[in-house]
């Protein structure tokens, strides 16, 4: 037996997996190799279950897992099939390769570029530049959500973002509004935003109906706590599975409210109520989130975890670490990457995608 990240790995023996957890779909599936574009390359898959306050796992072959999933059916079969089924288009963006969400902070205090684009003309020029460098989505935010950030009123946040959103939308850009506030969401949609990037994970009970009524898309993110409190000793029994459970529940809430599945993406919330260990667990377990059947977004750009695991670099000196994380995520089957550095990201993805295609030929 081996213990990996608070999960007890058992020797391969399918008979040891409780039948009840299989038939009820109370398991998590983590492919050990997963490729974008639905590669059928064979490898092991971890089946994880929870019993008597302990996570257990076995690594078995894809073929064996497929046999079990087809025999049991239901939720287990859906989770297995979601590993290979191509994600549906998200706001007319094909999910067969990673799409780039360019960050446009019109704030005075964001951790990396605060104050650089809080002037409307500068913001519009930067959006144009990001688009020319390969950004598929422009994510406009008017409130810093860095650790210990001060709360910004709805009125102030709306004043910062609405003109920019309206102008960019009229110019044909695909715009997302990075906000957790209902009023700002509503006005952003009225001004042309097609995506709401909600770091609070739809904490406002009015959010699902707003998204459904307006037929726009939503990115549902996991965060433990709030920006004001999230980095005060974040704690999990095992972060990836607790995050997965949260996101699975929120997807069901969204679907119940009438939001179409192709209007939903998820974000495990790298750096939001997580320490460096939690963040690296998220990276290692990204393939598990593919079993939820919706696009997965990662926002790790220039985050402090990069410095913590390197040489304590300031945000200006964390581009290389950001590129490293996104290339690793691309290997694991990510669909959307949220970044500050669009040109460099696009170049890295071009090379990473080429290598992925070569890997599929092996």
N, C-alpha and C positions, 0 to 999 in steps of 0.2 A: 504494500500500500504506500502511496505517496500523497503528501499534502501540498497542494499548489494554491496559494492565495486563498486559504481558508476553505478549500474544497478538498475532500478526501477522495482521491482517485483509487478505485478498486481494480484488481486484475480483471481482464476481459472475460466476462461471463454473463451473457444476456439474461440467464435465468435469475440472476441476483437483482435485476431491475424490477421493482414491484409492479405487478400487472395493473394495479389500480391507477398508478401515476401515468402509465402509458395510455390506458383507455380513456382517462379523463383529460389527457393532454397536459398534465401537470409536470412537464419537463421543459428544459431549455436545450437548444441544439447549438453547438458551437463548431462550425467547420474549422479544421486546422489548416486547410488551404482552401481559399475561395477566390475565384477570379472574376473580374467584371466580364461582361458580355457572355455570361452564362457558360463558362467553361465546364466541360464534363470531366476534367482531370480528376482521377480517383485519389483519394486520401482518406485519412481518418476523420471522424466526427465525434465530438464529445457529447454524450447524453448526460445531462445533469438533472438531479432531482433533490428534493428536500425532505428529510425524514428525521424526526426526533431532534430538532434544532441543529441539524447538521446538513450541509450540502455534500452530496455524493456524486461521483461521476465515473463513467467508463468511456474509454476511447474504442470505438468500433468502426468498421469500414463503412463507407458510403453505401455499398451494396447491402450490407446487413441492416443498416438504418432504413434504407428504402424499403426493404422487405417488411420490417416491423411497421413502418409508417403506413404502408399499403394494407397490411393485415388489420391494423388497429383502426385506420381511417380517422375521420374527424379532425380535431385541432392538430394532432401530431402530424398527420399527412399534410395539412395546410402549411405548417411550419417548415416541413422538409421541402415541399415544393417551392416555397418562397425563396429558398436559397438560390434556385436556378432560374426561376421565372423572371424575365426582364421586367423591371419596374415600368409602370405606365408613365407616359409623358406628364411632366409637372409644369403647368402653365406653358404648354406647347414646347417645352424643352425635352428633347430625347434624353433618357437616362442611361444610354448605352456607354457613355463616357462621362467623366467627371465634369460638372459645370461649375463655373466660377461665380461666386457672389462677392462683388467688390464692396468694401466697407466705406461708407461716406458718413463720417461723424460730423454733424453740424453743431458741435458742442464746444464749450470752452475748456473742458476738463477731462476728456477721455485720456486713458492711460498712455497712449502712444501719440496720437495726432490731435489731441485737444487744442482747439484754437486755430488750427491750420485752415479749416474750411467753414468757420462759423459766419463768414461773409457769403451772401448768396451767389455772387459772381464767381468767387473762388470755388464754391461747392459745385456749381454747374460746370466749370472748366475741369475740375478734377473728375467728375462723372464722365465727361466726354473723353478724357484721357484714359480712364479705366476701361471704358467700352472699346476704345481703339486698340487697347492692349489685350482684349479678349474676355472682359467681364460679360457674363450672360445676364446677370441681375445686379442692379444697384441697390444696396441696402442702406436706407437713410435712417439715421438715428439722432434723436435730439436729447437723449439723457444718457449720461455716462453710467454704466453698470459695473464699473470696476469695483473691487473690494473697498468697502467703507465709503462708497460714493454717496453724496448727499442726494436726497429725494428731490426731484424736480416736479413742480406742479403741472397739471394737465395743460393749463393755459400757456405756461412758459414753453413747455415742450412743443405744443402745437404751433406756437409762434415761430419756433426755430425751424420746423420741418415742412410745413404745409406748402409754402411758396415753392420750395425746391422740388417737392414731390409733384406738384401740379405742373411745373415747367418741364421737368424730365419726362413725365408721362405724356404730355402734349408733343414732345419731341420724339416719342416712340420708344423710349427706354422701358424695359421691364423693371418696375420699381417695387421693392418691398419696404415696408415700414417696420423698423426695429422699435417696438414699443410694447409695454405691458398694460397700458391704460386704455379703457374702453372708449372714452371720448376721443382720444388721439387716433385710435384705430378707425373709429367711425368717420372722422374728418379726413383721415388719410385715404380711406377708400373712396370717399366723395371726390377727392382730388386726384384720383387715378391710380392709387396703389393697388396692385393685383395680388400681393402677398403680404400677410402679416407675420412678422418674425417675433413670436411672443416668448421672451425668455422666462416668463413666469409659468409657462406650461398651461395656459388657460386657467389661471387661478381665479380670474373673474368669471363667475357663473354665467354672465351675459355674453361672454365671448363666443361660445359655440353657435348660438343663434344668430349673432351678428355676421359671422363668417358664412353660415349657411344661407341666410337671407340674401346676402350680396354675391353669393357664388364666387368668392375669392378663395385663395389658397392660404394655408397656415403652416408655419413651422412651429412644432410643439417642442419646447426645450425642457430639459430637467434641470432644476436648481434646488439645492438643499438650503432653505432659508431665503433671505433676500440679499441684494447687494450690500446692504448695511451690515448684515450679520453672517453672511454665508461662509466666510473664512475663519470663523471662530470655532476651531477644533471640529471640522466636519468629520462625521463618523458613520461607518456602515459595517454591517456584518460581512457583506461582499458587494462592493459598489456596482459592478456591471449588472448583476441580476436585479438588485433593487431599482436601479435606473430603468432596466428593461421592463420590470413590472409596472412602474409608474407610467412609462410611455405606452405600454400595451393598454393600460386602463384608459389613458387619455385618448388614444385612438378610438376606443369603443365609445367614449363619451362623445367624441366628434361625430362618429358615424350615427349614433343615436339621435343627434341633433339635426341630422340631415346633410352633413358635410360629406361630399363624395370622396371616396377613397383616393382618387387621383388628384385631390386637392389637399392632401396631407403629406407633410414631410416631418421627420423627427430629428432631434439634435440631443445627443446624450449630455451636453452641457459641460464640455471640457473647461475646467477652471472655475465653474460656478458651484461653490460648496463642495469642492474636492481639493485634496492635497496632491502633491506630485505622484504619490503611489497610486491614488485613485485614478488620476489622469492617465497614467501608463497602463493601468488595468483596462480602462476604456479602450485605449489604442489596441491592446492585445486581443480584446474581446469584441472588436467592431463587427466581425463576421456574424456574431450572434444576433445583432440588431437587424441584419438582413432578413431574418425569419419573420419579422413583423410585416413584411410585404409592402412597405412604403419607402420612398427615398430617404437615405440617411445623410444628414448634413454634419460637418465637423467645423468648429470654429476654434482653432488652436493658435491662430496667428499672433506671434510675438508675445504669447502669454508668459507669465512669470515662472511657470514650471520649466520652461526651456532654460532659464537662468539657473534655477535651483538644481537642475541636473547637469549643468555645464560649469561655467565659471562666474556666475552671478552677474551676467551682462545686463546692462540697461536695455530698455525696450528697443532703442535705436539699433542695437547690435544683436538682435535675435532673428534676423531674416534666415540665416542658414539653418537654424534649428526649426523654424517654421516650415521651410522647404523639406527638411528631412521627415517631419511628421506627415506632411501631405503626401509625399511619395510612398511612404509606408502604408498610409491609409488607402491610397489608390490601388496598391497590390491587393488589399483586403476587400475591395469592392465598394468603395465609397461612391456616392452619387453627386454631392454638392460640397464644395469647400468654400468657406467664408474667410476672405483674406484682405490684408491691407495692400500687399505687393502683387498686383495683378500681372504685370509684365513677367516678373521672375517666376511666378506661379505657373503661368501659361507655358513658359519655356520648359519648366521642370516636368509638367504634365505631358507635354509632347514627347519628351524622352521616355518618361515612365510608361506612357501608353505604347510606345514602340517596343519597349522591353516586354511589356505584358503580352503583346502579340507574339513575340518570339518565344516566350515561355509556353504559350499555348501549343506551339509546334513541337515541343519536346515529347 
